[in-house]
Amino acid sequence: MTRVVVVGGSIAGLVSALALARSGQQVTILEKDPMPLPATPDDAFDAWTRRGSPQVRHSHAFLARMRNLIRDREPGLRQRLLDAGAEEITFKAQALRYFPDAEFEQGDEDLTLLACRRVTFEWALRQHVLETGLVEYRDGNEVTGFLSDASWPPKVTGVCTRGPDGDEGSVPADLVVVANGRRTHLDDWLQAIGAPRPRQLRQPCGIYYSSRFYRFLPGQGRPSPDAVIGADYGYVKCGIFPGDNGTFSITLAAAPDDEKMRVILKTPGFDAAAKALPIAADWIRPDVATPISDVAGMADLNDVRRFLVEDGEPVALGLVAIGDALAHANPITGRGCSLAWIEAYALADALAKHPDDLRAMALELEASVEQQCGPWVRAQIAQDEDALLVNQAIRRGEDPYAFERPDGTTDPVAYTRSVVREGLLAGTREDIHLMRASMRVAHMLEAPQDLMTRPDLAVRVLASHARRGERPPAVEGPTRAEMAELLAGVS
């Protein structure tokens, strides 16, 4: 039995602890924030103040890849979530809205989103983990660094702690799992024990974002049955995320240097912008829903992949990272929790395969993470790079999707954007094969690079793009100039 300390008691830490405990390890979670477990999800939503996890107050989508892991590995947790008010939104229910005579395929049942608030999910997961009796959970215990021996590479032998009363202590461990989020001090802790600071693949997401939660009034329901509703206006992105128990959230995102849009970080500006966007207006009418939270903002967002194995060797033994501490991408895509679940079970499998060889375990985990998670981070980096260019073009008054040059040649970058927007995305409402393929990538059931390499899909996408002049604009709503003028009048 391996003694494991998990640093961080949020979703990544909880699932890591659960996966490792199920495989026979002795697991202790150390969580910095004091977090008594309330009686209900609504009580948790009102009471939990998560300084260490500000994303708790933002929109979340629990994708099919993660939902299927829960279904297959922890069916009791799935039932607990449903009992707590979470909802499963199936591909079939969404497809029938657009394709009443649709024929479904084997595997379509796997394409199911789990809709609930982040707080509700964490509340149910923590309750589930504690009731197994396999994991010790200590909240109000901050990890301040690593214990290590004098070997090379350094071997982490535990963690230094600061308790609720400020008392210093330590907890020994055979394996330390760092799962304390994107604000982790992992790099500093490694440097303090003589290990190198891990190499990072890092790029700004090009957005800040703000979110607000709502509850439908009695007798009201979702204006759209789609799992997640989104629109990219170039200067602002808008996402609507169904939640549990009649709740939903709206997230608005804009470029950090676009000063005219920054008022969406405060309630008056957020409300004005949301009401002006056709995609959101019907959701937040006063006869439909009422706000249940203030507007929460989050900035300094980056796509990050941290490497704890370099040139085939771990930077330190007895140490791994899971979740946002290891890899995270633009949060508006909703993939963070799914990445953490994939990594947690990859860790449990690697440790079960190499219980007495920390080096081999670390190499096994790194290979699995690179195969299963790396493509998503790299694809998001490429997508965010292009989104920055689109935003800059719009602010210059240019059309970033106009691909025909004055001399008759084609701008390949703009053409690709147009094909994705007016071919693939628009085509998902006209061709069930494109809807299925696009959603399987969005839900991490197929890799992003696979979508446009299938000849049968490419033909359908190009045919959809050829019909672009026959349909309304892909995204309808105010121009940036119109939105800027509207927001300028908000106090």
Residue, then its C-alpha position, 0 to 999 in steps of 0.5 A: m500500500t502506497r501512502v499518498v498525499v493529495v494537495g487540493g481538495s477540489i474536483a481534481g484532488l477528489v477524483s485523484a483520491l477516489a481513483l487511488a483509494r479504489s486501487g488500494q492506496q492509503v490517501t489523505i487530502l489536504e485542502k487549504d480552504p476551510m470547507p465544512l460540507p453543507a446539507t444541500p447543494d444550494d447551501a453550498f452554493d451560498a456558503w462556500t467561499r473558494r479563494g483557491s478555486p475562483q472558477v467555482r463561481h463560473s460556468h461549467a460543462f461536464l462533458a460526455r468523456m467525463r460523464n462516461l467515466i463516472r457512469d463506468r467507474e463510479p455509478g453510485l456518484r452518477q446516481r447521487l448527482l442525478d438525485a441532487g438535481a443534475e440532468e443528463i442531456t443526450f445527443k438524441a434529444q438535441a438531434l431530434r430538434y433539428f432532425p425529426d426523422a433521424e436514425f441513430e448509431q451505436g455510440d450515440e448514447d455515449l454522447t451525453l452531457l451532465a448539466c449541473r453547477r460546479v458547486t453541486f458537482e463538487w458537493a456530491l463528489r466530496q460526499h461520495v468520496l467521504e462515504t467510501g471511508l477510504v479517504e481522509y479529508r483535512d480542510g483548512n490545511e495549507v501545503t507550503g512545500f515539499l519534504s525531500d531526501a538528498s538523492w538526485p533527482p530529488k525524491v519527495t517524501g511528504v509535504c510541509t503544512r500550515g494548519p487552521d491555527g497557523d501551526e507548522g507541521s508535515v505529512p509524510a508520503d510515498l507519493v504526493v499528488v499536486a492537484n491544487g489548480r492553475r495557481t499552484h506553487l508547484d514550480d517554487w516548491l520544486q525549486a526549493i528542494g533543488a529540482p528544476r522548475p518544470r518546462q511549460l508550454r504556455q500562452p495567453c487565452g486572449i480573454y477574460y470572462s465574467s459569469r452570472f447564475y440564474r434560476f428559472l421562475p416556476g413553470q419556466g424552462r430552458p428556451s432551447p434544449d441544446a446542451v450548451i448554447g454559444a456564439d462568438y461575435g469576434y469581440v465578445k463570446c457568449g456561452i449559456f450553460p444549463g445547471d441543476n435544479g432549474t438553474f443556468s449560467i451565462t458567461l461573457a468573454a472579451a479580450p483583456d486589452d479591449e477597454k470598451m468591453r471591460v464593463i461586462l466584469k460588473t453587474p450593470g455592464f454584464d446585464a446590458a450586454a447579455k440583454a443585447l445579445p439575441i442568444a441570451a436575451d430570452w433566457i434572462r427576461p424577468d418573466v423567465a428567470t431571476p439572478i441568484s448570484d452577482v457577476a464574477g470575473m476571472a482574468d489572467l487566463n492562459d493555456v498551460r501544459r506543465f512537463l514533470v518529465e524532461d528528456g525521459e526523466p522525472v524532475a523529481l520522484g514521488l511527485v505527480a500533478i493532476g488537473d489544472a496544475l498539470a494542464h489546462a486550456n481556455p476554460i470557456t471550452g469546459r474541458g478542465c474537469s474532464l482532463a482532470w478525470i482522465e489524468a486521475y485514472a491514468l495515474a491510478d493505472a500507472l501506479a497499479k502497473h508500477p507499484d514499486d518503481l516511482r520512475a516507471m510510474a511517472l514515465e507511464l503517466e506522462a505518456s498517457v497524459e501526452q496521448q490523451c490530453g496533449p492534443w486538446v491543449r495544443a488544439q486550444i492554443a492554436q484556436d486561441e491564437d487565431a481568436l486573437l487575430v480575429n478580435q484584432a481584425i474586427r477592432r480594425g474594422e475588417d472582416p476576418y472571414a472575408f477570404e477573397r482578395p481584390d486580386g482574385t486570390t484566396d486568403p488561406v487563413a480567412y478561408t479556413r475560418s470561413v469553412v469552420r464557421e459557415g461550413l462545419l458549425a452552420g452545418t451541424r444544424e443541417d446534417i446530423h453527421l456533422m452534428r454528431a462528429s462536431m459534438r464528439v470532438a467537443h465532448m472529447l470522445e474523438a481527438p480534434q485533429d481527427l475531425m477534418t481528416r475524414p474524407d466523408l466529413a470534409v465533403r459534407v463540410l465543403a457542401s455546407h460552406a457552399r450554401r453559406g449564402e442561402r442561410p442567415p448570418a452564422v451569428e446575429g447580434p450587435t456589432r462591436a461599435e454598437m455594443a461599445e456605444l451601448l456599454a459606454g452609457v452604462s454607469 
